[in-house]
């Protein structure tokens, strides 16, 4: 008797086969490739829609991006693309590398060191991409 296959692995294989059939170029698609196509929102636009533009007495867009990063970190930094995108967006809103690192570091107290280390690695990748 053979061991049962992982249903997720079976589904992924099926979807990859289907993608190759419909569009051979999709065989080499990676989520990170798609992630790089997602632009950061200009600072003024982000502030208008996600910051003080809609709520003058509320939090600014930079603070909201750092809070989002904190939440993603404390959840274990499982959503890798979202961590990288949030880091890029926080930087675009004026967050410094120190502020980003401090936000992630603080979450090590609540989410644990593995979550903090993973988020720090992802943030470093995102910040280094912008320099390259």
C-alpha positions in Angstrom: 0.0 0.0 0.0 1.4 3.4 -1.0 1.5 6.4 1.3 -1.3 8.9 0.6 -0.1 12.0 -1.2 -0.3 15.4 0.3 -3.5 17.0 -1.1 -1.9 20.4 -1.4 1.1 19.1 -3.3 -1.2 17.2 -5.6 -3.3 20.3 -6.2 -0.2 22.4 -6.9 1.1 19.9 -9.4 -2.3 19.9 -11.1 -2.4 23.7 -11.3 1.2 23.9 -12.6 0.3 21.4 -15.3 -2.8 23.4 -16.2 -0.7 26.6 -16.3 1.8 25.0 -18.7 -1.0 23.9 -21.0 -2.7 27.3 -21.1 0.5 29.4 -21.3 3.9 27.8 -21.3 5.5 31.1 -20.0 3.6 30.6 -16.7 5.8 27.6 -16.0 8.5 29.9 -14.7 6.1 32.3 -12.8 7.1 33.0 -9.3 5.1 35.0 -6.7 8.2 37.1 -6.1 8.3 38.0 -9.7 4.7 39.3 -9.5 5.5 41.0 -6.2 8.2 43.1 -7.9 5.6 44.4 -10.4 3.6 45.9 -7.5 4.6 49.5 -7.2 4.8 51.6 -4.0 2.2 54.3 -3.7 3.6 57.8 -4.0 4.0 59.5 -0.6 1.3 62.2 -1.1 -1.2 59.7 -2.5 -0.7 57.2 0.4 -1.0 60.0 3.0 -4.3 61.1 1.3 -5.9 57.7 1.2 -4.3 55.9 4.1 -3.1 58.6 6.4 -4.2 62.0 7.6 -6.0 62.9 4.3 -9.1 61.0 5.3 -8.6 61.4 9.1 -6.7 64.6 10.0 -6.7 63.6 13.7 -5.5 60.0 13.0 -2.3 58.3 12.3 -0.1 59.2 9.4 0.6 56.7 6.6 4.2 56.0 7.8 2.9 55.0 11.2 0.2 52.8 9.7 2.8 51.0 7.6 5.0 50.4 10.6 2.0 49.1 12.6 1.2 46.8 9.6 4.8 45.6 9.6 4.5 44.9 13.4 1.3 42.9 12.9 2.8 40.8 10.1 5.9 40.2 12.2 4.0 39.1 15.3 2.0 36.7 13.2 5.2 34.9 12.4 6.2 36.8 9.2 4.4 34.0 7.2 3.1 36.4 4.5 6.6 37.0 3.0 5.5 39.1 0.0 3.3 41.3 2.3 6.2 41.9 4.7 8.5 42.9 1.8 5.8 45.1 0.2 5.0 46.7 3.6 8.7 47.5 4.2 9.0 49.1 0.7 5.9 51.1 1.3 7.0 52.2 4.8 10.3 53.3 3.3 8.5 55.2 0.6 6.5 57.0 3.4 9.7 58.1 5.1 10.4 55.3 7.5 14.1 54.9 8.2 16.0 51.6 8.3 16.3 52.1 12.0 12.5 52.6 12.4 11.8 49.5 10.4 14.4 47.4 12.4 13.0 48.8 15.7 9.5 47.9 14.7 10.5 44.3 13.9 12.7 44.0 16.9 10.0 45.0 19.3 7.8 42.3 17.9 10.3 39.7 18.9 9.0 40.2 22.4 5.5 39.3 21.4 5.9 37.0 18.4 9.1 35.3 19.3 12.6 35.4 18.0 12.0 33.1 15.0 9.3 35.5 13.8 11.5 38.5 14.4 14.5 36.9 12.6 12.3 36.0 9.6 10.8 39.4 9.3 14.3 41.0 9.6 15.6 38.8 6.8 12.6 39.7 4.6 13.0 43.4 5.4 16.7 43.4 4.7 16.0 41.7 1.3 13.4 44.4 0.4 15.7 47.2 1.5 18.7 45.8 -0.4 16.6 45.4 -3.6 15.9 49.1 -3.5 19.6 49.9 -3.3 20.5 47.6 -6.2 
